[in-house]
Amino acid sequence: MSTSQPHTPKMTARNVHVHYGTTHAIDDVDLDLHSDEVTALIGPSGCGKSTFLRCLNRMNDSVAGCRVTGKITLDGVDVYEPKIDVVQLRARVGMVFQKPNPFPKSIYDNVAYGPRIHGLADSRTDLDEIVATSLDKAGLWDEVKDRLEQPGTALSGGQQQRLCIARAIAVNPEVILMDEPCSALDPIATARVEALIEELKGRYAIAIVTHSMQQAARISQKTAFFHLGVLVEHGDTTQIFTSPQDDRTRDYITGRFG
Ligand SMILES: Nc1ncnc2c1ncn2[C@@H]1O[C@H](COP(=O)(O)OP(=O)(O)OP(=O)(O)O)[C@@H](O)[C@H]1O
């Protein structure tokens, strides 16, 4: 659960640069993520949105040739310090991907997997409770409660994405990173996931990469516009969409490029 004061950022990024070999993918980015807030990361293809998102829970660690410099903190602690346990970090800073990726296991075991490896349940009853609560928070419980032993992969795409969100929630994250979570979903499933993000924002700091300006405007309180690896502009979503300060932001949100 959040330990930050409301005005204290949950996560901070300062002077963050990312290189893939000789490609400078992120160039001196500063950004804060706050609890109780959704931050949308927008910008044209290849501008570095996913790269930046993946730095926040060190998903880039395993990418060959990727080098991250600068400082990223969670509750004031540098997440790149050698003492940081990356498995614990990724439980605190969970991730939901573009394509729903349930494990080839039952619905129950998909959600129970994290709590089991992190020792969060003392008994089967505890585990049952965590699974039920997580599925409920993810808005999926009523649809699956009578078929928890069926494979997660047998659900619809939208249900699978909500299962992946339940899986992230099950280990009590403080931050949830979402990389285009609705791009593989139809409009109805998208609306359900957006409604879920709206409900979840009271409990977690959420950062979401999206190509949809409408989605960013609907679900986020803060918007960060990236271009060629640079964070061009960041602020209240309403301000970014109604009175952007930079011509590049204005051109992008009005559809002149991207
Ligand atoms: N694994 C990788 N190896 C080498 N270069 C990479 C790798 N991943 C991304 N890049 C490069 O880093 C830059 C930023 O890519 P990134 O995927 O972060 O952009 P993006 O804004 O998320 O794009 P999109 O909206 O198309 O998903 C691009 O130039 C891309 O080619």
The ligand as an SDF file (V2000), in Angstrom:
LIG
                    3D

 31 33  0  0  0  0  0  0  0  0999 V2000
   15.4260   -3.8580  -27.8160 N   0  0  0  0  0  0  0  0  0  0  0  0
   15.8080   -2.8030  -28.5470 C   0  0  0  0  0  0  0  0  0  0  0  0
   16.9970   -2.8030  -29.1730 N   0  0  0  0  0  0  0  0  0  0  0  0
   17.4110   -1.7530  -29.9120 C   0  0  0  0  0  0  0  0  0  0  0  0
   16.6800   -0.6300  -30.0680 N   0  0  0  0  0  0  0  0  0  0  0  0
   15.4800   -0.5690  -29.4710 C   0  0  0  0  0  0  0  0  0  0  0  0
   14.9780   -1.6440  -28.6860 C   0  0  0  0  0  0  0  0  0  0  0  0
   13.7580   -1.3000  -28.2020 N   0  0  0  0  0  0  0  0  0  0  0  0
   13.5050   -0.0570  -28.6810 C   0  0  0  0  0  0  0  0  0  0  0  0
   14.5460    0.3790  -29.4480 N   0  0  0  0  0  0  0  0  0  0  0  0
   14.6500    1.6880  -30.1260 C   0  0  0  0  0  0  0  0  0  0  0  0
   14.4670    2.7080  -29.1420 O   0  0  0  0  0  0  0  0  0  0  0  0
   13.6480    3.7500  -29.6510 C   0  0  0  0  0  0  0  0  0  0  0  0
   12.4160    3.8980  -28.7580 C   0  0  0  0  0  0  0  0  0  0  0  0
   11.6020    2.7350  -28.9120 O   0  0  0  0  0  0  0  0  0  0  0  0
   10.3020    2.4910  -28.0060 P   0  0  0  0  0  0  0  0  0  0  0  0
    9.7850    1.1330  -28.3250 O   0  0  0  0  0  0  0  0  0  0  0  0
   10.6030    2.7970  -26.6040 O   0  0  0  0  0  0  0  0  0  0  0  0
    9.3290    3.6180  -28.5790 O   0  0  0  0  0  0  0  0  0  0  0  0
    7.7580    3.7840  -28.4100 P   0  0  0  0  0  0  0  0  0  0  0  0
    7.5080    5.2420  -28.2990 O   0  0  0  0  0  0  0  0  0  0  0  0
    7.2610    2.9460  -27.2900 O   0  0  0  0  0  0  0  0  0  0  0  0
    7.2530    3.2350  -29.7940 O   0  0  0  0  0  0  0  0  0  0  0  0
    5.8380    2.5570  -30.2150 P   0  0  0  0  0  0  0  0  0  0  0  0
    4.7980    3.6140  -29.9380 O   0  0  0  0  0  0  0  0  0  0  0  0
    5.9970    2.2880  -31.6760 O   0  0  0  0  0  0  0  0  0  0  0  0
    5.6610    1.3350  -29.3840 O   0  0  0  0  0  0  0  0  0  0  0  0
   13.3460    3.3940  -31.0980 C   0  0  0  0  0  0  0  0  0  0  0  0
   14.2920    4.0280  -31.9010 O   0  0  0  0  0  0  0  0  0  0  0  0
   13.5150    1.8910  -31.1250 C   0  0  0  0  0  0  0  0  0  0  0  0
   13.8980    1.4550  -32.4110 O   0  0  0  0  0  0  0  0  0  0  0  0
  1  2  1  0
  2  3  1  0
  2  7  2  0
  3  4  2  0
  4  5  1  0
  5  6  2  0
  6  7  1  0
  6 10  1  0
  7  8  1  0
  8  9  2  0
  9 10  1  0
 10 11  1  0
 11 12  1  0
 11 30  1  0
 12 13  1  0
 13 14  1  0
 13 28  1  0
 14 15  1  0
 15 16  1  0
 16 17  2  0
 16 18  1  0
 16 19  1  0
 19 20  1  0
 20 21  2  0
 20 22  1  0
 20 23  1  0
 23 24  1  0
 24 25  2  0
 24 26  1  0
 24 27  1  0
 28 29  1  0
 28 30  1  0
 30 31  1  0
M  END
$$$$
